[in-house]
Amino acid sequence: MARDELISRRASSFGSRAADYAEHRPDYPTAAVEWAMAPVAAGRPRVLDLAAGTGKLTAVIVDLGFEVVAVEPDDAMRAELSALLPDVTALAGTAEQIPLADASVDAVLVGQAMHWFDHERALPEIGRVLRPGGVLGGLSNDDDFSVDWVVGLDGIHTANTTGGARGIHLPVELGPFGDLERTDFPHRQRRTAESLVATASTHSLFLTMPEPERSRTLDRMLAYLKSRPETAEGEFDFPMRTLTVRTIRS
């Protein structure tokens, strides 16, 4: 399969497991959202949560008291968001075609999705809906590779990561933006061995992996977690880092 075709398949794979995504995927640290929003946080800015999925980031934005509108292309994912946050306006749309007026939001935040965008089309479109001086922020949860057992778990499936992307790769020169600032924040998710494997199964890598390879890899991950004293019994904190970037619309 060609790489571009594989990326397209992975980008569109989440809707089939929308309920599992809503149950198992982690949220985002409040401190990361506050940092992304700092340039426009005065007053009550209007925020677009772009590629909002099931509302993991949307909920944090709401809790911080900002006005928010969500845009998500997948009907099943958007339905989960509306069930969780019925008071939030949730619209069908993509990063390349945003259903909002020009200069209508103070911030655009993106959680775990910038690597799926067609940046040549998306960044000018994001610039269109942002007011001058508005902020574009991206957040991406990743494993904390300073922890030995996390490295070992990751090693079980790293050979199968073709078509994915870690972190946030944002060519801001394609849109009306200034320099890109980066930082990261500690984060964690309370898991069991079984629920952590269930979380992994909602990742696009596994959603598009053929059987029996998918089941075999997930079984190996569970066996590994059951073999480690940190994760063998009961609940534990799964350590993560949340990479966060921001740039200002010029």
HELIX and SHEET records of a PDB file:
HELIX    1   1 ARG A    3  ALA A   11  1                                   9    
HELIX    2   2 PHE A   14  ARG A   17  5                                   4    
HELIX    3   3 ALA A   18  HIS A   24  1                                   7    
HELIX    4   4 THR A   30  MET A   37  1                                   8    
HELIX    5   5 ALA A   38  VAL A   40  5                                   3    
HELIX    6   6 LYS A   56  ASP A   63  1                                   8    
HELIX    7   7 ASP A   75  LEU A   84  1                                  10    
HELIX    8   8 MET A  114  TRP A  116  5                                   3    
HELIX    9   9 HIS A  119  VAL A  129  1                                  11    
HELIX   10  10 ASP A  148  GLY A  155  1                                   8    
HELIX   11  11 THR A  158  ASN A  160  5                                   3    
HELIX   12  12 VAL A  172  LEU A  174  5                                   3    
HELIX   13  13 ALA A  193  ALA A  200  1                                   8    
HELIX   14  14 SER A  204  LEU A  207  1                                   4    
HELIX   15  15 GLU A  213  SER A  227  1                                  15    
SHEET    1   A 7 THR A  89  LEU A  91  0                                        
SHEET    2   A 7 GLU A  67  VAL A  71  1                                        
SHEET    3   A 7 ARG A  46  LEU A  50  1                                        
SHEET    4   A 7 VAL A 105  GLY A 111  1                                        
SHEET    5   A 7 LEU A 130  ASP A 143  1                                        
SHEET    6   A 7 PHE A 236  ILE A 248 -1                                        
SHEET    7   A 7 GLU A 181  ARG A 191 -1                                        
END                                                                             
